[in-house]
Amino acid sequence: MSRRIWLSPSHLSGQEKKYIYDAFDANWIAPLGPNVGEFENSLQQYIAKEKYCTALNSGTSAIHLALILAGVSKGDTVLCQSFTFCASANPILYVGAKPVFVDSERDTWNMCPQLLEKAIQERLALGKKPKAMIAVNGYGMPYKVDEIQALSEKYEIPIIEDAAGALGSSVNKQKCGSFGDYGVISFNGNKIITTSSGGVLICKDKETQQKAIFLGTQAKDNEVHYQHSELGYNYRMTNIIAGIGRGQLAVLDERVHARRANFEFYKRELAHISEIQFLEEPVGFFSNRWLTCMLTPSFEMREQIRLALESENIESRPLWKPMHQQPLFSKYESYTNGVSEELFKRGLCLPSGSNLTNAELLRIVNCIKNTFE
Ligand SMILES: *Cc1c(COP(=O)(O)O)cnc(C)c1O
């Protein structure tokens, strides 16, 4: 059996160890230290110089803190893109709020602005103004930032931008993670760069960042002894982990380039199969192509291809099952149009690692071609 091809494995630069050794040499194993500050500074330089980055232990923690900072609490309503990974929505339940899910449009597969406005207007008519909205840059493709931003301003509802998988993506050269009132990026093991586990919360001003750090380090009051007036969390990134991040950030643009090249390869090699479709970038949009996603003609074909790949020891995965169809979330309200349900039925994520070899890419496309013959 040929070596297994994974969906999105980690890809080290070789520079990570240096920063980790620095931390060991300085005996800076205790949580915070120079790697954390340097990692945050570099992220800020890369994403948005005027914003404030706080390194955390996961993207999920960053979404949780963003909700708290946006003032979301028990009984509140939060609008959330339905076509996403559960970590976009779970923190809404952590704070005791209620998600209202919004389906996607076909140009980016992300939150549909028309449905979002309908959802907002109906909530307002019920006298329940949503406290926040979570828009996702799914699989690295930016959402319709102008339209969603306009609604956020019109109705004065803050945006939490889930850019977990979209580090390196942009719209008209502005980087993802910088569009929302709060931005979230993940460095989980399967993302475009990784710290094994980690995330960053991006805030608009220094006060908000200070509050995020306070909440993320157990909310200790300004006393010499341990005194706590607010509920805190242990969410900060450690100095060791941030060392991995520094080594990874050094090669981010190369990783984006490699993932985009994977996408182009699949598109080119499968172009003659008219039943297969890929998501194109709208004008001005730039996706890091974290995962290459392919639409097959039907659920049956999707499964046939997935199983054929699996039999050749190649990992692939159906696109996200929308949140409004998840057993955990199906009891909450949703505004649907059939788009995310269709994407889930027909869509498949293909191996997308930045370390895929040409021979591996050929193995994958040959297997797909064979299932259409
Ligand atoms: C990975 C991911 C997250 C969660 O990030 P973690 O760092 O794994 O907690 C959230 N949202 C989306 C869309 C993701 O892909």
The ligand as an SDF file (V2000), in Angstrom:
LIG
                    3D

 15 15  0  0  0  0  0  0  0  0999 V2000
  -10.1660   25.4710   12.9470 C   0  0  0  0  0  0  0  0  0  0  0  0
  -11.3700   26.3300   12.9960 C   0  0  0  0  0  0  0  0  0  0  0  0
  -11.7970   26.8910   14.2110 C   0  0  0  0  0  0  0  0  0  0  0  0
  -11.2220   26.5090   15.5560 C   0  0  0  0  0  0  0  0  0  0  0  0
   -9.9020   26.8050   15.7820 O   0  0  0  0  0  0  0  0  0  0  0  0
   -9.0960   25.9580   16.9040 P   0  0  0  0  0  0  0  0  0  0  0  0
   -7.7700   26.6440   16.9450 O   0  0  0  0  0  0  0  0  0  0  0  0
   -9.0140   24.5550   16.4040 O   0  0  0  0  0  0  0  0  0  0  0  0
   -9.8340   26.0690   18.1830 O   0  0  0  0  0  0  0  0  0  0  0  0
  -12.8730   27.7680   14.1980 C   0  0  0  0  0  0  0  0  0  0  0  0
  -13.5130   28.0730   13.0530 N   0  0  0  0  0  0  0  0  0  0  0  0
  -13.1480   27.5440   11.8690 C   0  0  0  0  0  0  0  0  0  0  0  0
  -13.8830   27.9550   10.6350 C   0  0  0  0  0  0  0  0  0  0  0  0
  -12.0770   26.6460   11.7970 C   0  0  0  0  0  0  0  0  0  0  0  0
  -11.7380   26.1190   10.6220 O   0  0  0  0  0  0  0  0  0  0  0  0
  1  2  1  0
  2  3  1  0
  2 14  2  0
  3  4  1  0
  3 10  2  0
  4  5  1  0
  5  6  1  0
  6  7  2  0
  6  8  1  0
  6  9  1  0
 10 11  1  0
 11 12  2  0
 12 13  1  0
 12 14  1  0
 14 15  1  0
M  END
$$$$
